[in-house]
Amino acid sequence: MYPGFLSWRRQREHCGERRVGMGVEPGGRGGRHAAWEYSAGGEDDAGQFGGGAFGVRRPLRFLAYKLELSEPQVSELARILDELKTERAQAAVDHRRALSSFADAVSGDAFDGAKAAAGAALRLQSAERLRTAVVNGLGRIHKLLEPPQRARLAYLIRTGVLSL
């Protein structure tokens, strides 16, 4: 193998570019050439929308594309998703605080039930705030969308492409 190829390959892996085989596997015996599709592996990666706060890596771009949103709809959806992202981040902080309370409760010689109860209460309050934010966000998204767009959003949620 040519030594210069290794640095090229590392650079491609670092940037997220990868080759996805289609049809014949590389090195396989099915045909003369394998068909290859280059995939950037980034935010526009088709079919690779798993990840971020709304269940997809780039929820705004994904939803704008899938639901064919207008510019005013995209700007309002950006506000809604930003609020949801903020609430989810706060829930993550609360989760770490609750775990810290649980750890403090069991770290002493005797179990501290008050600290454990405080951690459990914090976890419950955080879940309630997150539930309220998701329901309010869905209500605002419902008002924002036209009926065909709502049907497509419901389809994305039902099929698991978009998770809440």
Backbone hydrogen bonds, N-H to C=O, Kabsch-Sander energy under -0.5 kcal/mol:
donor,donor_aa,acceptor,acceptor_aa,energy
5,F,2,Y,-1.6
6,L,2,Y,-0.6
6,L,3,P,-0.8
7,S,3,P,-0.8
8,W,4,G,-1.5
9,R,5,F,-2.7
10,R,6,L,-2.7
11,Q,7,S,-2.3
12,R,8,W,-2.1
13,E,9,R,-2.4
14,H,10,R,-2.6
15,C,11,Q,-2.2
16,G,12,R,-0.6
16,G,13,E,-0.5
17,E,12,R,-1.7
18,R,39,S,-2.1
20,V,37,E,-2.3
21,G,19,R,-0.6
22,M,35,A,-2.3
24,V,22,M,-0.8
28,G,25,E,-2.3
35,A,22,M,-1.0
37,E,20,V,-1.5
39,S,18,R,-2.3
45,D,42,G,-1.4
46,A,44,D,-0.6
48,Q,45,D,-1.7
51,G,55,G,-0.5
54,F,56,V,-0.6
55,G,52,G,-1.6
57,R,49,F,-0.9
62,F,58,R,-2.6
63,L,59,P,-2.8
64,A,60,L,-2.6
65,Y,61,R,-2.0
66,K,62,F,-3.0
67,L,63,L,-2.6
68,E,64,A,-0.5
69,L,64,A,-1.5
74,V,70,S,-2.4
75,S,71,E,-2.3
76,E,72,P,-2.0
77,L,73,Q,-2.7
78,A,74,V,-2.1
79,R,75,S,-1.4
80,I,76,E,-2.1
81,L,77,L,-2.8
82,D,78,A,-2.0
83,E,79,R,-2.0
84,L,80,I,-2.1
85,K,81,L,-2.5
86,T,82,D,-2.3
87,E,83,E,-2.3
88,R,84,L,-2.4
89,A,85,K,-2.2
90,Q,86,T,-2.2
91,A,87,E,-2.1
92,A,88,R,-1.9
93,V,89,A,-2.0
94,D,90,Q,-2.6
95,H,91,A,-2.2
96,R,92,A,-1.9
97,R,93,V,-2.2
98,A,94,D,-2.6
99,L,95,H,-2.3
100,S,96,R,-2.0
101,S,97,R,-2.2
102,F,98,A,-2.4
103,A,99,L,-2.4
104,D,100,S,-2.5
105,A,101,S,-2.0
106,V,102,F,-1.4
107,S,103,A,-1.0
108,G,104,D,-0.7
112,D,105,A,-2.0
113,G,111,F,-0.9
116,A,112,D,-1.7
117,A,113,G,-2.5
118,A,114,A,-2.2
119,G,115,K,-2.2
120,A,116,A,-2.3
121,A,117,A,-2.5
122,L,118,A,-2.3
123,R,119,G,-2.1
124,L,120,A,-2.1
125,Q,121,A,-2.6
126,S,122,L,-2.2
127,A,123,R,-2.1
128,E,124,L,-2.1
129,R,125,Q,-2.4
130,L,126,S,-2.4
131,R,127,A,-2.4
132,T,128,E,-2.5
133,A,129,R,-2.3
134,V,130,L,-2.4
135,V,131,R,-2.4
136,N,132,T,-2.6
137,G,133,A,-2.5
138,L,134,V,-2.6
139,G,135,V,-2.0
140,R,136,N,-2.3
141,I,137,G,-2.5
142,H,138,L,-2.4
143,K,139,G,-1.9
144,L,140,R,-1.6
145,L,141,I,-1.7
150,R,146,E,-2.4
151,A,147,P,-2.1
152,R,148,P,-1.9
153,L,149,Q,-2.4
154,A,150,R,-2.7
155,Y,151,A,-2.0
156,L,152,R,-2.3
157,I,153,L,-2.1
158,R,154,A,-2.8
159,T,155,Y,-2.4
160,G,156,L,-0.5
160,G,157,I,-0.7
161,V,156,L,-1.0
162,L,156,L,-2.1
163,S,54,F,-0.6
